[in-house]
Amino acid sequence: MQLPATAKMSSAIAAVRLNNAGGSKAMPVIGFGTASFPWGDRPDVTRSAILHAIELGYRHFDTASLYLSEEPLGEAIADALRSGLIGSRDDLFVTSKLWCTDTSSPDLVLPALRKSLQKLQLDYLDLYLIHWPIAMNPTKDYSDQPKWELFPIDLVSVWKAMEECHALGLTKSIGVSNFTCKKLEALLDFAKIPPAINQVEVNPVWQQKKLREFCVAKGIQICAYSPLGASGSYWGSNWVMECDVLLEIAKNKGKTIAQICLRWLLEQGDCMVVKSFNEKRMKENLDIFDWELTEEEKQKISQIPQRKGHPALEFVSEDGPYKTVQELWDGEI
Ligand SMILES: NC(=O)c1ccc[n+]([C@@H]2O[C@H](COP(=O)([O-])OP(=O)(O)OC[C@H]3O[C@@H](n4cnc5c(N)ncnc54)[C@H](OP(=O)(O)O)[C@@H]3O)[C@@H](O)[C@H]2O)c1
């Protein structure tokens, strides 16, 4: 069994050290996802789910300026501090992401981070990610737009601005999301600080073996999003939660399909962010540390036919930098 190098955290959840975090705290392998659609809908539900997650022992929280969950997350953290549920902000690992309107110019990166920090009521982030390798016109109100206005990202200057955010101590680590091997290769060519994380879709139905091998070789930690296939979301499907192979393994083991998915990720050394605002499922998703998958079970999972749940067609356009899905994913899907 291959578990990630662990370090002691304030909660029982194992944690990994990131390549550009210096002496900062390690990242708990399970993070609590806060994306729910419509974005920003029912902030009270989000806030109380986060507070409950802290009670249950989650210490890593994943937000983004897109999700409009930074404010409820900030309020939940402030509540947890006031009530003594956590001793200090340092007990938590908080990730946020730079949205595509703010990748359209390097000058927008630092103000975007400051705005996120203000919403979160924090002095620093633990991790700041470029959300997608693309830029959007920042002057447009996208709630009114039937179609996004898309541009190529100037990765050299935007990454330099990310490195400046890191140097200022406003984020302890920096990384990317939705990057292919090819895009990571390009970034590594000029980055003074290599990305700590690539946050991408990974689950038993979209295993990303080639990308994992590349990231392991380069010291970039994979953080899996949609680890359960994002059932019930417009960007997800039921392919994972209704997979026969996973169902059979789960039944034989007395576990749930969700637990099989999360344990599988853990054993191959990935971090993960999983979203549930349901108390029972939030608990269930943490209960993956004191049992193992057998070699035979892992072998069966490795044979599951592959298909990507979230091809992100919204970033593909005749007028944009990616004219086909293959171009967006560099032929890696
Ligand atoms: N970087 C990116 O581009 C990107 C993209 C997508 C997501 N993310 C991040 O990753 C997080 C997680 O991914 P996700 O939300 O897409 O998908 P996910 O965690 O794979 O799935 C969430 C769905 O599964 C349900 N669920 C959770 N635990 C369950 C369990 N034990 N049994 C049955 N159903 C369960 C949830 O419903 P209930 O809430 O009702 O339990 C929700 O409908 C997001 O919240 C976000 O923070 C990042």
The ligand as an ORCA input file, in Angstrom:
! r2SCAN-3c Opt
* xyz 0 1
  N     -10.700     22.960     -9.714
  C     -11.836     22.751    -10.334
  O     -12.010     23.100    -11.520
  C     -12.938     22.041     -9.600
  C     -14.020     21.493    -10.312
  C     -15.021     20.839     -9.589
  C     -14.938     20.730     -8.207
  N     -13.895     21.292     -7.533
  C     -13.803     21.209     -6.045
  O     -13.928     19.844     -5.654
  C     -14.994     19.701     -4.711
  C     -15.600     18.313     -4.806
  O     -15.970     17.990     -6.135
  P     -17.473     17.973     -6.662
  O     -18.327     18.780     -5.764
  O     -17.412     18.341     -8.093
  O     -17.893     16.451     -6.626
  P     -17.896     15.212     -5.627
  O     -17.308     15.582     -4.320
  O     -17.346     14.080     -6.398
  O     -19.436     14.922     -5.484
  C     -20.328     15.757     -4.805
  C     -21.710     15.111     -4.886
  O     -21.677     13.819     -4.277
  C     -22.618     13.760     -3.194
  N     -21.969     12.984     -2.126
  C     -20.945     13.364     -1.317
  N     -20.609     12.388     -0.472
  C     -21.412     11.331     -0.750
  C     -21.542     10.023     -0.232
  N     -20.761      9.590      0.769
  N     -22.493      9.198     -0.777
  C     -23.283      9.630     -1.779
  N     -23.215     10.864     -2.319
  C     -22.276     11.714     -1.814
  C     -22.903     15.199     -2.823
  O     -24.218     15.351     -2.354
  P     -24.576     15.828     -0.838
  O     -23.974     17.177     -0.642
  O     -26.065     15.827     -0.839
  O     -23.993     14.768      0.072
  C     -22.748     15.908     -4.170
  O     -23.952     15.784     -4.917
  C     -15.917     20.852     -5.076
  O     -16.869     21.128     -4.057
  C     -14.908     21.963     -5.308
  O     -14.467     22.472     -4.077
  C     -12.888     21.921     -8.211
*
